[in-house]
Amino acid sequence: MKILVAYAGKSGGSREMCLLLASLLPNHEVVLCDLAEAPVAPTGFDYVVFGGAVRFGKLHRAARTYIKEHGSALETIPHTLFLCCAFADQFENYAEMLFPAVLLEGAEDIVYFGGELNPAKQRGLDKIIVRMMRSAIRDSEDDEAMLPGLLPEHVRMLADRLRQL
Ligand SMILES: Cc1cc2nc3c(=O)[nH]c(=O)nc-3n(C[C@H](O)[C@H](O)[C@H](O)COP(=O)(O)O)c2cc1C
């Protein structure tokens, strides 16, 4: 089966999770696509995994452009959507806000790939913002509050399902 794994991120988390996914699908012909570099149209693929990073409540620009240009083609192809974001409790809200209803309704799954707040992977203002976000989590009244991370186990579960196709 020909599978397109298309992602848009800034600091490497979405890319890392999509590389992992591709490596776990040896029985399929997988095309990995960084939407910010060279977008690949969904047409001609049997299945598409599509998504990207959330910053300031918005989906990465390259993913938004892809939805505008290829959303109607994507609707017609079996697909799974994913998001990379640090605030797990906001994942469902973000998915509803950031993907068109028709893509959500048609999706076989909508998967949370986790999200990092790692200042070492950020530059300039982003580094400062990530440090502030980390402090806010650490200083929160919820003693259980933990710093977020990527979720390769969610990617492995998705891969287990896609290997059966
Ligand atoms: C400047 C900045 C803003 C962010 N804004 C949000 C946000 O609004 N909601 C959220 O859940 N995570 C937010 N994050 C966390 C990112 O979603 C997280 O770092 C994710 O792993 C980024 O994916 P990427 O490495 O593929 O770019 C933000 C991160 C940065 C650096």
The ligand as an ORCA input file, in Angstrom:
! r2SCAN-3c Opt
* xyz 0 1
  C       6.703     29.519     20.694
  C       5.959     28.268     21.030
  C       4.572     28.305     21.181
  C       3.873     27.133     21.511
  N       2.528     27.194     21.639
  C       1.859     26.066     21.990
  C       0.443     26.104     22.148
  O      -0.216     27.108     21.912
  N      -0.183     24.967     22.556
  C       0.510     23.805     22.799
  O      -0.111     22.802     23.203
  N       1.846     23.741     22.633
  C       2.527     24.844     22.231
  N       3.876     24.790     22.048
  C       4.576     23.500     22.193
  C       4.799     22.848     20.838
  O       3.585     22.396     20.298
  C       5.779     21.684     21.027
  O       7.053     22.238     21.270
  C       5.822     20.713     19.858
  O       6.663     19.637     20.225
  C       6.337     21.407     18.618
  O       6.413     20.492     17.544
  P       7.608     20.599     16.473
  O       8.884     20.232     17.227
  O       7.262     19.629     15.424
  O       7.668     22.013     15.992
  C       4.576     25.924     21.697
  C       5.974     25.891     21.527
  C       6.647     27.049     21.198
  C       8.144     26.995     21.001
*
